[in-house]
Amino acid sequence: MSSVPHSRTFSSADAHGGEAVCPNNLALVMIEYQNEFTTEGGKLYDGVKPVMEENGMLQKSVEAAAAVRAAGGKVLHCPITFAADGSDNPNKNLGILKGCADGGLFVEGSWNAAISDAVPQEEGDLKVVGKKGLDAFPGTNLEELLVSNGLTNVALCGFLSNCCVESTMRTACEKGFNVITLTDCSATTSSEGHKAATEGTWGLFSTPMNKDDFVASLQ
């Protein structure tokens, strides 16, 4: 019986969960701040607009990113894209990835897949490439960027609270990073779904914080 390899970034003895946040080793991973979600005309905009507006999440995300940069941390932009024919979609006949394939969402090179102008990409920010699925780790350079820059504290925000943000949170926790999730810098398709994530499952794998408390912790 063949064994299945398991990859952890840090051993049990070296895991960073629960440590005090030091801005110099902090990454803010901004997941899928793309026109498809953030901007009128995006195919998913109407679905997430109520929670975005309820939280004020776009402006708060920009403020969180500015605070991280000012404190000496790194901002990582993490978009998802697919070939126009969906040939690189890793699970295109199941669940939400089927929805991406059927709806022609996040097509590489399109306006819909571009990172929103509402979320500045500044000099010194890093770009995660290769995201095709829900979790931002498999098939991407995320782990390489975190390790090579000494970023052991990972704060997550973006879309969807109960999908890509949560999937990435779980893996980051399993790999031994210290994980923070920003409750009012994320959104999903219903207030109920957002609440279930931010007040429920997020606390099992991360330290949920609102933007103001997060920014204050960097002082």
C-alpha positions in Angstrom: 0.0 0.0 0.0 1.6 3.2 -1.1 1.9 6.1 1.3 0.4 9.5 0.6 2.9 12.4 1.1 1.9 15.1 3.5 3.6 18.5 3.3 3.9 20.8 6.2 5.9 24.0 6.1 6.8 23.8 9.8 7.2 20.9 12.1 5.1 20.6 15.2 8.0 22.0 17.3 8.4 25.0 14.9 4.7 25.8 14.2 3.9 29.5 14.6 0.2 29.3 15.5 -0.7 31.7 18.3 2.5 33.7 18.3 2.5 37.4 18.6 2.2 39.2 15.3 5.4 40.9 14.2 4.8 43.2 11.1 8.2 42.2 9.7 7.0 38.6 9.2 3.4 39.4 8.3 1.7 38.6 5.0 -1.7 40.0 4.1 -3.1 37.6 1.4 -5.8 39.4 -0.6 -7.9 36.7 -2.3 -9.7 37.4 -5.6 -10.2 41.1 -5.4 -11.1 40.9 -9.1 -13.7 42.7 -11.1 -15.8 39.5 -11.4 -16.6 40.1 -7.7 -15.8 43.7 -6.8 -17.2 45.8 -9.7 -20.5 46.4 -11.3 -20.5 44.4 -14.5 -18.7 41.5 -12.9 -20.7 38.3 -13.2 -20.6 37.7 -9.5 -20.9 41.3 -8.3 -24.7 41.2 -7.6 -24.3 38.1 -5.5 -21.7 39.5 -3.1 -22.7 43.2 -3.2 -25.0 43.1 -0.2 -22.3 41.6 2.1 -19.6 43.9 0.6 -21.7 46.9 1.4 -22.8 45.6 4.8 -19.2 45.2 5.9 -17.7 48.1 3.9 -15.1 45.5 3.0 -13.5 47.0 0.0 -12.5 50.2 1.8 -11.5 48.4 4.9 -9.4 46.0 2.9 -7.5 48.9 1.3 -7.0 50.4 4.8 -5.7 47.0 6.1 -3.3 46.7 3.2 -2.0 50.2 3.7 -1.4 49.5 7.4 0.5 46.3 6.7 2.8 48.1 4.2 3.4 51.0 6.6 4.3 48.5 9.4 6.8 46.7 7.2 4.7 43.6 6.2 3.9 42.3 2.7 0.7 42.5 0.8 0.1 39.5 -1.6 -2.5 39.7 -4.3 -4.0 36.3 -5.1 -6.3 36.2 -8.2 -7.8 33.2 -9.8 -7.9 32.7 -13.6 -8.9 30.1 -16.1 -8.3 29.5 -19.8 -11.2 30.5 -21.9 -12.0 26.8 -22.7 -11.8 25.8 -19.0 -9.1 23.2 -19.8 -7.1 24.2 -16.7 -10.0 24.1 -14.3 -9.0 21.3 -11.8 -12.5 20.0 -11.0 -14.8 21.6 -13.6 -17.7 19.1 -13.2 -18.2 19.5 -9.4 -19.5 22.2 -7.2 -18.3 25.8 -7.4 -15.6 25.0 -9.9 -18.3 23.7 -12.2 -20.1 27.0 -11.7 -16.8 28.8 -12.8 -16.6 26.6 -15.9 -20.3 26.8 -16.9 -20.4 30.6 -16.3 -17.1 31.4 -18.1 -15.8 33.1 -14.9 -12.4 34.6 -14.3 -11.2 34.1 -17.9 -7.5 34.9 -18.1 -6.8 38.2 -19.8 -10.3 39.5 -19.4 -11.5 42.6 -17.6 -13.5 40.4 -15.3 -10.4 38.6 -14.1 -8.4 41.7 -13.6 -7.7 42.9 -10.1 -10.0 45.8 -9.2 -8.8 49.3 -9.5 -10.4 49.9 -6.1 -7.6 47.8 -4.6 -4.2 49.4 -5.3 -1.2 47.2 -6.2 1.8 49.0 -4.8 5.5 48.7 -5.5 6.8 46.0 -3.2 3.5 44.0 -3.2 3.8 40.3 -4.3 1.7 38.4 -6.8 0.5 34.9 -6.2 0.3 33.1 -9.6 -1.3 29.7 -10.6 -4.5 29.8 -8.5 -7.0 27.6 -10.3 -8.9 26.0 -7.3 -10.4 27.1 -4.1 -7.3 26.7 -1.8 -4.6 29.3 -2.7 -1.8 26.8 -1.9 -2.0 23.9 -4.5 -0.3 24.7 -7.8 0.7 28.2 -6.8 3.8 30.1 -5.6 2.1 31.2 -2.4 4.1 29.0 -0.1 7.3 29.8 -1.9 6.6 33.6 -1.5 5.8 33.2 2.2 8.9 31.1 3.0 11.4 33.0 0.9 10.2 36.3 2.5 10.2 34.9 6.1 6.4 35.5 6.4 5.2 33.2 9.2 2.1 35.2 10.1 -0.6 35.0 7.4 -3.6 37.3 7.5 -6.4 36.4 5.0 -9.2 38.4 3.4 -11.3 38.5 0.3 -13.7 36.3 -1.5 -15.5 34.1 -0.7 -15.5 34.1 3.1 -16.8 30.5 3.2 -15.0 29.2 0.2 -11.5 30.4 -1.0 -10.7 32.3 2.1 -11.7 29.4 4.3 -10.0 26.8 2.2 -6.7 28.8 2.3 -7.1 29.4 6.0 -7.4 25.7 6.8 -4.3 24.8 4.7 -2.2 27.6 6.2 -3.1 26.4 9.7 -2.2 22.8 8.8 1.1 23.9 7.4 2.0 25.6 10.7 1.6 29.3 9.9 0.0 31.7 12.4 -3.3 32.5 10.7 -5.4 35.6 11.1 -8.7 36.1 9.3 -10.2 39.6 8.7 -14.0 39.4 9.4 -15.0 42.7 7.8 -12.5 42.5 4.9 -14.2 39.5 3.4 -17.6 38.8 1.8 -19.7 36.0 0.4 -23.1 35.5 -1.1 -25.2 35.9 2.0 -25.0 37.4 5.5 -25.9 34.1 6.9 -23.0 32.3 5.1 -20.6 35.1 6.1 -21.6 34.9 9.8 -21.4 31.1 9.8 -17.8 31.3 8.6 -16.5 34.3 10.6 -18.3 33.4 13.8 -18.0 29.6 13.4 -15.4 27.7 11.4 -12.8 30.5 11.1 -12.2 30.3 14.9 -11.2 26.6 14.6 -8.2 27.4 12.3 -7.3 31.0 12.8 -7.7 34.1 14.9 -10.6 36.1 13.5 -10.2 39.9 13.8 -12.0 42.9 12.5 -10.0 45.5 10.5 -9.6 48.0 13.3 -8.3 45.4 15.8 -5.9 44.0 13.2 -4.5 47.5 12.4 -4.2 48.3 16.1 -2.2 45.1 16.6 0.4 46.4 14.2 1.2 49.5 16.2 
